[in-house]
Amino acid sequence: MAKKKKQQLSLAYKPVGFALGWVSGALAGKAFQLAWKAFRDEDDAPDALDRDRGWGEVLLAAAVQGAIFAVVRSAADRAGAKAIERSTGVWPTAEKSGRD
């Protein structure tokens, strides 16, 4: 019975996880804009196809953006899972599962 409840909760958590991913992506984008502005005093980070930017700038921007995105998304996923666990007593995903 507990296994069935966990499977149902896992399915029910999918839309919550999707919403958290969407919101965390938006927050990560804003955090990256603020970080880049503070770091380089520029409004826009370099784009990979920007001819006037060097490899170093483009790769640095990508690395910073990726790190911020990963941290924000992981924090949102973890907070959502902990909230579900506190309210239901069950972790919302299968044991040792990763992202799809």
C-alpha positions in Angstrom: 0.0 0.0 0.0 2.8 2.4 0.8 4.4 1.8 -2.6 1.2 2.6 -4.4 0.8 5.9 -2.3 4.4 6.8 -3.2 3.7 6.2 -6.9 0.6 8.3 -6.8 2.4 11.0 -5.0 5.2 10.9 -7.6 2.7 11.4 -10.4 0.9 14.2 -8.5 4.3 15.9 -7.9 5.1 16.1 -11.6 3.0 19.3 -12.2 4.4 20.8 -9.0 7.9 20.0 -10.1 7.2 21.5 -13.6 5.9 24.7 -12.0 8.9 24.9 -9.7 11.3 24.4 -12.6 9.6 27.1 -14.6 9.7 29.6 -11.7 13.2 28.7 -10.8 14.4 29.2 -14.4 12.9 32.7 -14.4 14.5 33.5 -11.1 17.8 32.1 -12.3 17.6 34.3 -15.4 17.0 37.4 -13.3 19.8 36.4 -10.8 22.2 36.0 -13.7 21.3 39.4 -15.1 21.9 41.0 -11.7 25.2 39.1 -11.2 26.5 40.0 -14.7 25.6 43.6 -14.1 27.5 43.6 -10.8 30.4 41.6 -12.2 31.0 43.4 -15.5 28.8 46.6 -15.2 27.1 45.6 -18.5 23.3 45.3 -19.0 23.6 42.3 -21.3 25.9 39.3 -21.1 27.7 38.3 -24.3 25.9 35.9 -26.6 27.7 33.0 -28.2 27.1 34.5 -31.7 28.2 38.1 -30.8 31.0 38.8 -33.2 32.5 41.6 -31.0 33.0 39.4 -28.0 35.9 37.0 -27.3 35.9 33.4 -26.4 36.8 34.1 -22.8 33.8 36.5 -22.3 31.4 34.2 -24.0 32.5 31.1 -22.0 32.7 33.0 -18.7 29.1 34.2 -19.2 27.9 30.7 -20.0 29.7 29.2 -17.0 28.3 31.7 -14.6 24.8 31.4 -16.1 24.9 27.6 -15.9 26.1 27.7 -12.3 23.4 30.1 -11.2 20.8 28.1 -13.0 21.9 24.8 -11.4 22.0 26.2 -7.9 18.6 28.0 -8.2 16.9 25.0 -9.8 18.3 22.5 -7.2 17.3 24.8 -4.3 13.7 25.0 -5.7 13.5 21.3 -6.4 14.8 20.5 -2.9 12.5 23.0 -1.2 9.5 21.6 -3.0 10.3 18.0 -2.2 10.9 18.9 1.5 7.5 20.7 1.6 5.7 17.7 0.1 7.5 15.4 2.6 6.5 17.6 5.6 2.9 17.8 4.5 2.4 14.2 3.5 5.2 12.3 5.3 6.3 10.8 1.9 9.2 11.9 -0.3 7.6 12.8 -3.7 9.9 10.8 -6.0 11.3 7.3 -6.2 14.3 6.5 -4.1 17.6 7.9 -5.6 15.9 9.2 -8.6 17.5 11.9 -10.8 16.1 14.4 -13.2 14.6 13.1 -16.4 
